[in-house]
Amino acid sequence: MTQAEQIQRAVLRSLHSRDLYIERQVNSMLKVLRTAEMHVKAKLVDIGDTQLLKNGLEIRQEQLRGIQKGIDEIIRDMKRDQTVIMKTTIKDSFLNGITSSIGEFSELKFPHYENLSHIDRVKLAGQVMSLIDQSALDFLVKFNLQLLGNVTRELADHIKQQISVGIVTGDSIAKIGEKIGGVITDPDEFRLAGKTVFKTAQTRVEVITRTETLRVYGHGRNKFYNQIGVRRIVWVTAGDERTCPECGPLGGKEFFINKAPPLPRHVMCRCLVYAARARVCRSGQPVH
């Protein structure tokens, strides 16, 4: 096997592992969103059972406030669960970025890395992780939680708005539920579905989770590269029909690590960079 083939195999393995991890995190976030949807739909059933829709404009304000409070509690629980997932995702993505780079070095038999066992790789990744500025990682966590917080706040507001308007105008429970919508996992069904409150939230949650997980993963790789003296990196695209015009021309190009375009290049970017072997600082030793 040629060196080029070895590099391709190692990088593709990193891409595959990274993408599998991202899919798991997206599914976890959507599962929480789906749970919130189920509770909201149960709240709609309660509204129907109390015959509030028949009262129309005569509904008392305290009844409406009680409904809105119930929605706030549902979304608060959702935010709490998504916060736990995101905090874990940020730390794990950073660590996965470091571990994947070490794995590539080991597969390509770089000096000092060719005989590392899986346990050795994990230990070395932990050592590199211990060198990071914790405040920088905390900033990434806060940034992502702020993004998700915007989504949850708007989700709660839009659900309450649809319910309030529906009650006042005399819409049926089915009509209100249709406007609120739900989580749709089938891609074709999602594409054909009209705009709903939950569909908008689902799109934003998925975009945030995918993009920011990629960003932190890349930070982890760069941290390792800087630690051992890598000077140049090579840009890798997904190389399929979904590769965008912005990233396509970058595929295979080398950059000085401090001059490379930012990664992710854009929202939902799927690119990756790896160390240019000829430029690796050969005197670099594993961190102890």
TIGU-888523 format. One line per field, with one value per residue: residue number from 1; z, x, y of N, C-alpha, C in turn. Coordinates in steps of 0.001 Angstrom, whole numbers, always signed. Layout:
resi	c(NUM  ...)
n_z	c(Z  ...)
n_x	c(X  ...)
n_y	c(Y  ...)
ca_z	c(Z  ...)
ca_x	c(X  ...)
ca_y	c(Y  ...)
c_z	c(Z  ...)
c_x	c(X  ...)
c_y	c(Y  ...)
This chain:
resi	c(1  2  3  4  5  6  7  8  9  10  11  12  13  14  15  16  17  18  19  20  21  22  23  24  25  26  27  28  29  30  31  32  33  34  35  36  37  38  39  40  41  42  43  44  45  46  47  48  49  50  51  52  53  54  55  56  57  58  59  60  61  62  63  64  65  66  67  68  69  70  71  72  73  74  75  76  77  78  79  80  81  82  83  84  85  86  87  88  89  90  91  92  93  94  95  96  97  98  99  100  101  102  103  104  105  106  107  108  109  110  111  112  113  114  115  116  117  118  119  120  121  122  123  124  125  126  127  128  129  130  131  132  133  134  135  136  137  138  139  140  141  142  143  144  145  146  147  148  149  150  151  152  153  154  155  156  157  158  159  160  161  162  163  164  165  166  167  168  169  170  171  172  173  174  175  176  177  178  179  180  181  182  183  184  185  186  187  188  189  190  191  192  193  194  195  196  197  198  199  200  201  202  203  204  205  206  207  208  209  210  211  212  213  214  215  216  217  218  219  220  221  222  223  224  225  226  227  228  229  230  231  232  233  234  235  236  237  238  239  240  241  242  243  244  245  246  247  248  249  250  251  252  253  254  255  256  257  258  259  260  261  262  263  264  265  266  267  268  269  270  271  272  273  274  275  276  277  278  279  280  281  282  283  284  285  286  287  288)
n_z	c(+0  -906  +362  -1  -193  +2336  +3891  +2947  +3780  +6577  +7100  +6076  +7873  +10193  +9424  +9116  +11712  +13104  +11901  +12576  +15327  +15447  +14347  +16361  +18427  +17358  +17090  +19790  +20711  +19190  +20160  +22706  +21963  +20730  +22897  +24277  +22405  +22601  +25198  +24866  +23029  +24659  +26429  +24760  +24464  +27047  +27043  +25226  +26640  +28731  +27526  +26677  +24175  +23256  +24647  +23610  +23138  +25715  +27456  +30496  +31783  +33690  +33181  +30693  +31346  +32976  +31117  +29533  +31427  +31820  +29328  +29402  +31439  +30248  +28132  +29604  +30884  +28631  +27761  +29913  +29647  +27099  +27592  +29257  +27437  +25473  +26902  +27482  +24865  +23805  +25295  +24752  +21937  +21513  +22707  +21080  +18678  +19227  +19785  +17347  +15653  +16805  +16359  +13545  +13184  +14356  +12680  +10321  +11006  +12150  +13608  +17019  +17379  +16109  +17426  +19296  +21463  +21673  +24240  +24928  +23135  +24029  +26581  +25897  +24531  +26640  +28138  +26451  +26409  +28990  +28904  +27768  +27674  +30031  +30254  +27646  +26615  +28216  +27248  +24679  +25385  +26659  +24534  +22743  +24327  +24547  +21909  +21681  +23679  +22581  +20668  +22211  +23669  +21677  +20665  +22796  +22948  +20434  +20458  +22562  +21464  +19202  +20476  +22045  +20085  +18642  +20506  +20959  +18397  +17916  +16748  +16036  +18126  +16554  +14458  +15739  +16653  +14204  +13278  +15189  +14850  +14642  +15476  +12725  +11362  +8995  +5988  +3421  +4069  +5817  +4104  +2496  +4246  +5552  +6914  +10347  +13917  +15453  +13434  +12550  +14887  +15068  +12777  +13415  +15799  +14855  +12987  +14664  +16412  +14654  +13315  +15398  +16802  +14914  +14802  +17368  +17388  +15376  +16672  +18622  +17137  +16045  +18385  +19189  +16975  +17130  +19549  +19063  +17081  +14352  +11191  +8725  +7145  +5453  +3438  +3439  +1662  +1764  -621  -2259  -4008  -2557  -1828  -1423  -3514  -2239  -633  -2266  -4089  -2252  -1577  -968  -887  +589  +3608  +5687  +9121  +10686  +8817  +7515  +6137  +8187  +10081  +10981  +7540  +6864  +7841  +8717  +7491  +6246  +6103  +6687  +8198  +7910  +9170  +7223  +6263  +5551  +6723  +9410  +12668  +13306  +15582  +17636  +20667  +22266  +24539  +27974)
n_x	c(+840  +581  +1967  +177  -2241  -2361  -2611  -5071  -6777  -6518  -7476  -10086  -11139  -11140  -12957  -15279  -15684  -15994  -18344  -20233  -20338  -21377  -23917  -25061  -25182  -26865  -29207  -29710  -30292  -32571  -34262  -34824  -36184  -38374  -39606  -40476  -42327  -44272  -45248  -46323  -48357  -49939  -50753  -52399  -54502  -55505  -56478  -58569  -60186  -61099  -62862  -62221  -62010  -64567  -65440  -64205  -63782  -64502  -62836  -61132  -58508  -56778  -56936  -55735  -53184  -52405  -52192  -50102  -48062  -47737  -46668  -44257  -42960  -42625  -40858  -38754  -37815  -36975  -34897  -33134  -32360  -31202  -29093  -27430  -26671  -25331  -23171  -21661  -21163  -19502  -17090  -16436  -16224  -14032  -12049  -12278  -11369  -8652  -7906  -8453  -6534  -4165  -4555  -4369  -1685  -507  -1370  -124  +2432  +4112  +7081  +7588  +4928  +4147  +3872  +1893  -575  -4173  -4935  -2736  -3051  -5407  -4587  -2597  -4132  -5690  -3703  -2935  -5350  -5444  -3861  -5174  -6687  -8975  -10873  -11316  -12610  -14863  -15977  -16777  -18747  -20630  -21274  -22558  -24694  -26030  -26893  -28655  -30390  -31692  -33214  -34930  -36334  -37716  -39196  -40940  -42362  -43638  -45205  -46993  -48181  -49525  -51371  -52851  -53929  -55383  -57307  -58766  -59758  -61272  -60286  -59925  -58646  -57118  -56403  -54825  -52775  -51737  -50557  -48599  -47095  -44486  -41589  -39800  -38312  -37842  -36235  -37422  -40103  -39785  -38847  -41078  -42973  -44967  -44292  -43847  -44060  -42461  -40947  -39340  -37815  -36563  -34926  -33118  -31952  -30647  -28839  -27237  -26154  -24740  -22935  -21511  -20439  -18656  -16976  -15752  -14524  -12629  -11087  -9935  -8244  -6499  -5339  -3797  -2065  -690  +561  +2501  +4004  +3208  +3274  +2051  -1069  -3446  -6281  -9370  -12206  -15652  -16083  -18264  -21480  -22673  -20785  -19894  -19612  -17974  -16217  -15223  -13021  -10952  -10146  -7552  -5594  -2692  -1995  -398  -699  -1576  -2598  -4656  -8007  -10904  -12374  -15371  -16023  -18384  -21864  -22967  -20809  -18694  -16039  -12529  -9286  -5883  -2607  +163  +2433  +5178  +5779  +5661  +6902  +9556  +10977  +9298  +7991  +5794  +3426  +4105)
n_y	c(-1199  +2182  +5292  +7388  +6007  +4898  +7200  +8145  +6076  +6244  +8843  +8701  +6884  +8408  +10397  +8861  +7879  +10284  +11308  +9359  +9734  +12340  +11906  +10358  +12221  +14170  +12662  +12182  +14766  +15325  +13403  +14340  +16646  +15482  +14269  +16537  +17403  +15348  +15822  +18358  +17796  +16215  +18153  +19624  +17832  +17918  +20524  +20310  +18534  +20104  +21718  +24261  +25357  +25746  +27885  +30069  +33486  +33964  +32756  +32612  +34658  +33577  +30882  +30674  +31565  +29469  +27388  +28382  +28413  +25675  +24921  +26327  +24917  +22413  +23033  +24020  +21706  +20331  +22007  +21697  +18980  +19011  +20692  +19165  +17159  +18709  +19833  +17545  +16729  +18753  +18505  +15803  +15866  +17515  +15944  +13681  +14728  +15097  +12421  +11140  +12256  +11340  +8635  +8542  +9271  +7059  +4943  +5698  +5332  +7297  +8665  +7787  +7175  +4899  +2446  +2630  +1470  +1022  +1802  +3344  +5449  +6624  +7453  +9305  +11173  +12106  +13349  +15451  +16772  +17709  +19894  +21997  +25243  +25670  +27642  +28412  +26199  +26261  +28589  +27788  +25969  +27664  +29324  +27574  +26725  +29112  +29466  +27285  +28024  +30224  +28928  +27264  +29171  +30602  +28500  +27870  +30303  +30383  +28074  +28651  +30874  +29807  +28134  +29975  +31719  +29835  +29001  +31361  +31935  +29757  +27412  +23918  +21220  +19513  +21216  +23153  +21482  +20706  +23058  +23419  +21113  +18575  +16508  +15270  +12564  +11194  +11893  +12505  +12889  +15014  +17007  +17468  +18324  +21007  +24326  +24336  +24869  +23058  +21894  +23985  +24404  +21898  +21906  +23962  +23022  +20734  +21846  +23454  +21492  +19759  +21547  +22845  +20713  +19735  +21951  +22029  +19531  +19958  +21908  +20328  +18628  +20558  +21492  +19310  +19123  +21585  +21176  +19216  +20283  +20444  +21953  +22321  +21659  +19502  +19961  +18291  +17298  +16118  +14904  +14121  +14284  +16248  +18042  +21363  +24382  +26182  +24740  +22709  +23490  +23599  +21072  +18788  +20727  +22250  +23999  +26438  +25861  +27982  +29646  +28528  +28202  +28863  +26192  +24670  +25520  +26658  +26719  +23477  +22274  +19645  +19090  +18232  +18398  +17268  +16393  +17370  +15067  +15412  +17756  +17530  +18005  +16181  +15745  +15914  +14725  +12333  +13699  +13949)
ca_z	c(+0  -996  +1452  -285  +144  +3795  +4395  +2619  +4640  +7945  +7159  +5891  +9121  +11100  +8952  +9400  +13159  +13478  +11427  +13388  +16618  +15251  +14172  +17679  +19216  +16756  +17473  +21210  +20840  +18617  +21065  +23750  +21325  +20504  +24198  +24506  +21509  +23178  +26350  +24351  +22459  +25799  +26943  +23855  +24816  +28281  +26677  +24633  +27676  +29582  +26697  +26576  +22811  +23053  +25313  +22718  +23715  +27119  +28288  +31544  +31642  +34554  +32509  +29641  +31999  +33422  +29938  +29157  +32442  +31529  +28168  +29881  +32211  +29283  +27407  +30581  +31031  +27393  +27789  +30904  +29083  +25985  +28174  +29694  +26230  +24802  +27699  +27244  +23458  +23595  +25856  +24021  +20570  +21591  +22977  +19886  +17693  +19603  +19652  +15928  +15095  +17321  +15637  +12198  +13304  +14655  +11477  +9314  +11569  +12452  +14720  +18383  +17415  +15336  +18265  +20352  +21570  +21857  +25585  +24877  +22405  +24919  +27632  +25312  +24264  +27929  +28529  +25646  +26865  +30268  +28644  +27146  +28518  +30385  +30020  +26230  +26455  +28859  +26332  +23630  +25983  +26864  +23220  +22207  +25160  +24187  +20646  +21980  +24495  +21667  +20031  +23171  +24027  +20561  +20574  +23815  +22569  +19263  +20864  +23336  +20543  +18400  +21348  +22415  +18900  +18315  +21468  +20741  +17094  +17846  +15989  +16665  +18669  +15429  +13702  +16535  +16610  +12866  +13191  +16076  +14173  +15454  +14971  +11569  +11141  +7614  +5179  +2380  +4744  +6361  +2998  +1961  +5287  +5602  +8025  +11652  +15038  +15809  +12306  +12608  +16008  +14706  +11832  +14104  +16738  +14085  +12431  +15768  +16911  +13642  +13033  +16558  +17106  +13959  +15179  +18544  +16935  +14689  +17678  +19269  +16217  +15966  +19647  +19136  +15968  +17678  +20668  +18614  +16112  +12959  +10586  +7558  +7130  +4150  +3510  +2863  +1551  +1790  -1928  -2875  -4742  -1657  -1567  -1889  -4315  -1364  -96  -3305  -4573  -1194  -1400  -1300  -778  +1825  +4201  +6999  +10066  +11174  +7668  +6892  +6310  +9405  +9957  +9698  +6596  +6842  +8573  +8256  +6745  +6562  +5766  +7714  +7842  +8549  +9151  +6075  +6866  +5311  +7489  +10833  +13433  +13624  +16899  +18659  +21472  +22919  +25757  +29242)
ca_x	c(+0  +1370  +1753  -1058  -3362  -2395  -3156  -6494  -7480  -6534  -8331  -11468  -11569  -11442  -14198  -16393  -15884  -16529  -19726  -21075  -20519  -22283  -25270  -25563  -25504  -28064  -30347  -29982  -30946  -33912  -35061  -35304  -37180  -39565  -40259  -41195  -43487  -45278  -45864  -47138  -49569  -50762  -51342  -53492  -55612  -56079  -57243  -59807  -61001  -61713  -63836  -61861  -62195  -65958  -65680  -63704  -63345  -64884  -61853  -60575  -57069  -56017  -56876  -54726  -51869  -52085  -51751  -48781  -47113  -47469  -45758  -42936  -42362  -42209  -39678  -37657  -37275  -36256  -33643  -32254  -31811  -30317  -27889  -26579  -26126  -24389  -21944  -20899  -20759  -18369  -15882  -16119  -15824  -12652  -11203  -12298  -10497  -7274  -7704  -8433  -5239  -3173  -4788  -3820  -230  -144  -1575  +862  +3745  +4943  +8005  +7067  +3505  +3828  +3603  +950  -1787  -5385  -4864  -1721  -3623  -6372  -3825  -1941  -5178  -6026  -2615  -3057  -6577  -5182  -3087  -5971  -7196  -10339  -11777  -11662  -13615  -16075  -16565  -17468  -19969  -21579  -21710  -23521  -25895  -26743  -27575  -29789  -31333  -32505  -34165  -35948  -37163  -38624  -40111  -41985  -43191  -44455  -46225  -48009  -48898  -50443  -52455  -53673  -54685  -56328  -58415  -59556  -60430  -62127  -59697  -60007  -57387  -56358  -55842  -53728  -51694  -51141  -49696  -47446  -46288  -43716  -40284  -39910  -36978  -37706  -35794  -38390  -41280  -39407  -38743  -42402  -43834  -45046  -43615  -44498  -43233  -41456  -40043  -38351  -36910  -35777  -33888  -32104  -31229  -29749  -27762  -26343  -25444  -23768  -21904  -20675  -19659  -17547  -16053  -14981  -13690  -11488  -10238  -9164  -7170  -5513  -4613  -2779  -1068  +149  +1333  +3646  +4795  +2767  +3312  +1180  -2182  -4073  -7739  -10095  -13652  -16398  -15848  -19451  -22301  -23118  -19679  -20327  -18640  -17056  -15210  -14679  -11684  -9934  -9775  -6187  -4647  -1938  -1956  +222  -1783  -2087  -3111  -5719  -9368  -11548  -13133  -16052  -15990  -19726  -22832  -23125  -19615  -18293  -14626  -11574  -7876  -4939  -1229  +1005  +3496  +6523  +5982  +5565  +8131  +9927  +11606  +8260  +7787  +4485  +3364  +4126)
ca_y	c(+0  +3401  +6248  +8126  +5126  +4797  +8458  +8183  +5135  +6769  +10024  +8257  +6265  +9511  +11007  +7950  +7862  +11598  +11455  +8485  +10391  +13469  +11377  +9949  +13415  +14772  +11817  +12410  +16068  +15234  +12578  +15257  +17507  +14656  +14119  +17788  +17371  +14449  +16493  +19454  +17205  +15810  +19396  +19956  +16951  +18480  +21714  +19830  +17901  +21126  +22435  +25673  +25841  +26134  +29164  +31108  +34751  +34050  +32063  +33461  +34864  +32670  +29590  +30794  +31630  +28115  +26645  +28898  +27948  +24275  +24873  +26776  +23822  +21384  +23509  +24113  +20353  +20035  +22771  +21067  +17736  +19355  +21288  +18050  +16529  +19605  +19941  +16315  +16714  +19662  +17892  +14575  +16204  +18009  +14787  +12831  +15353  +14758  +10969  +10763  +12659  +10394  +7390  +8681  +9227  +5684  +4147  +6094  +4985  +8450  +8411  +7864  +6856  +3692  +1268  +2971  +654  +1835  +2386  +4396  +6585  +7264  +8131  +10465  +12157  +12695  +14235  +16663  +17436  +18370  +21104  +23039  +26323  +25288  +28771  +28390  +25144  +26776  +29572  +27042  +25420  +28756  +29788  +26615  +26766  +30336  +29181  +26412  +28787  +31021  +28018  +26837  +30321  +30859  +27359  +28066  +31455  +30065  +27093  +29366  +31751  +28996  +27673  +31124  +32144  +28773  +29032  +32568  +31881  +28585  +26298  +22600  +20693  +18973  +22333  +23719  +20501  +20732  +24237  +23191  +20102  +17643  +16098  +14379  +11988  +10731  +13045  +12845  +13427  +16318  +17955  +17751  +18890  +22461  +24977  +24235  +25334  +22062  +21677  +25062  +24118  +20720  +22324  +24762  +22155  +19872  +22674  +23829  +20313  +19306  +22547  +23131  +19500  +19771  +23024  +21631  +18413  +20564  +22550  +19271  +18225  +21634  +21547  +18264  +19491  +22651  +20651  +18423  +21036  +20370  +23279  +22393  +20704  +19276  +20083  +17149  +17468  +14852  +14308  +13545  +15247  +17313  +18956  +22679  +25135  +26903  +23824  +21846  +23875  +23482  +19673  +18402  +21835  +22383  +25334  +26577  +25635  +29262  +30396  +27740  +28733  +28352  +24952  +24472  +26629  +27226  +25910  +22100  +21861  +18270  +18950  +17797  +18636  +16351  +16881  +17025  +14252  +15934  +18978  +17263  +18165  +14801  +15652  +16000  +13536  +12280  +14503  +13179)
c_z	c(+0  +186  +1254  +92  +1655  +4415  +4153  +3536  +6057  +8079  +6995  +7157  +10148  +10720  +9331  +10893  +13635  +13118  +12200  +14744  +16495  +15099  +15512  +18497  +18669  +17171  +18941  +21427  +20302  +19474  +22190  +23189  +21099  +21806  +24546  +23638  +22094  +24351  +25909  +23780  +23573  +26411  +26065  +24158  +26079  +27975  +26083  +25670  +28560  +28811  +26554  +25182  +22568  +23670  +24483  +23468  +25190  +28044  +29295  +31454  +32512  +33946  +31443  +30237  +32510  +32282  +29552  +30146  +32192  +30368  +28589  +30647  +31282  +28593  +28348  +30784  +29792  +27373  +28754  +30310  +27924  +26482  +28617  +28490  +25601  +25581  +27492  +25828  +23213  +24099  +25052  +22599  +20537  +21778  +21767  +18786  +17962  +19336  +18201  +15281  +15547  +16588  +14229  +12233  +13540  +13417  +10415  +9793  +11680  +13594  +16062  +18493  +16812  +16192  +19399  +20322  +21716  +23211  +25619  +24195  +23299  +26018  +27101  +25018  +25551  +28405  +27749  +26112  +28144  +30086  +28101  +28174  +28801  +30126  +28561  +25960  +27074  +27963  +25224  +24149  +26116  +25540  +22646  +23020  +24881  +22887  +20883  +22803  +23646  +21018  +20993  +23552  +22915  +20396  +21566  +23421  +21429  +19584  +21604  +22430  +19719  +19232  +21690  +21246  +18547  +19225  +21181  +19440  +16919  +16994  +16756  +17231  +17534  +14640  +14440  +16489  +15278  +12720  +14063  +15473  +15135  +14806  +13857  +11239  +9713  +6710  +4130  +2986  +5289  +5256  +2483  +2975  +5231  +6819  +9291  +12735  +15344  +14668  +12279  +13714  +15686  +13774  +12543  +15086  +15985  +13522  +13508  +16215  +15925  +13489  +14210  +17018  +16184  +14370  +16340  +18214  +16240  +15644  +18373  +18410  +16150  +17247  +19652  +18146  +16483  +18780  +20198  +17490  +14665  +12392  +9422  +7650  +5708  +4332  +2800  +2826  +1638  +449  -2564  -3546  -3874  -1329  -2202  -2700  -3472  -892  -1179  -3765  -3527  -1039  -1861  -1164  +588  +2295  +5418  +8010  +10577  +10059  +7001  +7077  +7572  +9111  +11169  +8834  +6572  +7677  +7907  +7385  +7188  +6300  +6982  +7264  +8531  +8369  +7887  +6612  +6722  +6188  +8994  +11508  +13946  +15013  +18021  +19368  +22015  +24230  +26988  +30369)
c_x	c(+873  +1070  +455  -2285  -3495  -3009  -4656  -7299  -7609  -7493  -9795  -12012  -11928  -12758  -15411  -16715  -16495  -18004  -20688  -21363  -21514  -23717  -25870  -25977  -26746  -29297  -30720  -30725  -32372  -34831  -35636  -36396  -38489  -40329  -41061  -42447  -44614  -45996  -46757  -48437  -50503  -51454  -52514  -54729  -56306  -56944  -58593  -60742  -61710  -62673  -63504  -62133  -63616  -66262  -65193  -63227  -63652  -63888  -61245  -59059  -56263  -55917  -55791  -53325  -51452  -51581  -50336  -47705  -46743  -46514  -44352  -42218  -41862  -40918  -38488  -37001  -36473  -34900  -32643  -31583  -30867  -29014  -26910  -25901  -25052  -23092  -21049  -20352  -19534  -17068  -15468  -15646  -14388  -11690  -11147  -11415  -9030  -6993  -7621  -7097  -4130  -3312  -4223  -2298  +244  -268  -521  +2293  +4663  +5883  +7343  +5597  +3169  +3443  +2621  -253  -2991  -5363  -3858  -2275  -4579  -5650  -3185  -2952  -5587  -4967  -2661  -4258  -6321  -4430  -3920  -6389  -8666  -11331  -12209  -12734  -14937  -16774  -17344  -18778  -21025  -22130  -22791  -24810  -26713  -27521  -28810  -30842  -32245  -33588  -35285  -36882  -38186  -39632  -41257  -42928  -44142  -45525  -47355  -48846  -49924  -51633  -53401  -54542  -55741  -57536  -59348  -60362  -61297  -61598  -59870  -58646  -56509  -55690  -54674  -52522  -50981  -50182  -48448  -46512  -45565  -42383  -40488  -38519  -36768  -37363  -36812  -39641  -40998  -39394  -40119  -43329  -43830  -44343  -44452  -43538  -42117  -40489  -38952  -37330  -36007  -34631  -32764  -31295  -30229  -28576  -26748  -25511  -24383  -22615  -20959  -19887  -18457  -16499  -15155  -14057  -12441  -10544  -9351  -7996  -6082  -4695  -3484  -1676  -130  +1067  +2584  +4437  +4418  +2713  +2326  +95  -2740  -5588  -8384  -11583  -14327  -16314  -17055  -20268  -22790  -21997  -19979  -19233  -17612  -15914  -14513  -13268  -10579  -9411  -8362  -5160  -3966  -1948  -1046  -912  -2388  -2640  -4287  -7079  -9990  -12352  -14057  -16052  -17319  -20637  -22978  -21946  -19190  -16812  -13775  -10187  -7019  -3523  -518  +2255  +4875  +6829  +5904  +6914  +8558  +10551  +10566  +8053  +6368  +4531  +3360  +3794)
c_y	c(+1246  +4321  +7017  +7301  +4968  +6047  +8515  +7269  +5678  +7943  +9640  +7596  +7352  +10189  +10159  +7947  +9177  +11722  +10550  +9124  +11547  +12992  +10958  +11159  +14113  +13979  +12005  +13723  +16021  +14365  +13436  +16167  +16743  +14424  +15368  +17850  +16510  +15111  +17652  +18908  +16720  +17024  +19823  +19104  +17465  +19699  +21312  +19256  +18937  +22024  +23928  +26227  +26328  +27493  +30348  +32329  +34865  +33350  +33038  +33510  +33908  +31268  +29594  +30844  +30253  +27252  +27072  +28452  +26490  +24109  +25283  +25659  +22713  +21795  +23661  +22750  +19952  +20735  +22145  +19826  +18024  +19976  +20197  +17397  +17405  +19750  +18722  +16283  +17577  +19032  +16671  +14859  +16701  +16835  +13851  +13396  +15039  +13284  +10545  +11117  +11720  +9059  +7423  +8592  +7797  +4799  +4439  +5886  +6198  +8082  +8687  +7457  +5493  +2493  +1550  +2032  +1592  +2526  +3525  +5651  +7365  +8043  +9406  +11570  +12861  +13667  +15547  +17473  +18226  +19690  +22257  +24077  +26021  +26410  +28833  +27349  +25584  +27789  +28873  +26458  +26513  +29263  +28871  +26591  +28023  +30132  +28326  +27139  +29657  +30162  +27647  +27989  +30617  +29727  +27529  +29195  +31103  +29022  +27795  +30275  +30962  +28519  +28822  +31580  +31113  +28776  +30212  +32486  +30653  +27453  +24995  +22215  +20188  +20095  +22973  +22782  +20483  +21907  +24089  +22152  +19182  +17322  +15077  +13858  +11498  +11928  +13469  +13472  +14827  +17372  +18393  +18427  +20414  +23019  +24849  +24700  +24340  +21784  +22738  +24812  +22937  +21087  +23052  +23930  +21278  +20660  +23034  +22632  +19851  +20293  +22735  +21909  +19415  +20809  +22595  +20459  +18956  +21263  +21513  +18818  +19296  +21752  +20520  +18631  +20571  +22136  +19928  +19095  +20861  +21783  +23425  +21305  +20606  +19285  +18896  +17469  +16104  +14143  +13644  +14645  +16399  +18302  +20304  +23381  +25875  +26018  +22989  +22214  +23729  +22057  +19366  +19507  +21838  +23837  +25302  +26556  +26939  +30151  +29689  +28417  +28156  +27096  +24836  +25737  +27371  +26334  +24545  +21623  +20464  +18028  +18561  +18221  +17579  +16884  +16424  +16342  +14875  +17142  +18757  +17414  +16783  +14663  +15679  +14683  +13519  +13064  +13603  +14122)
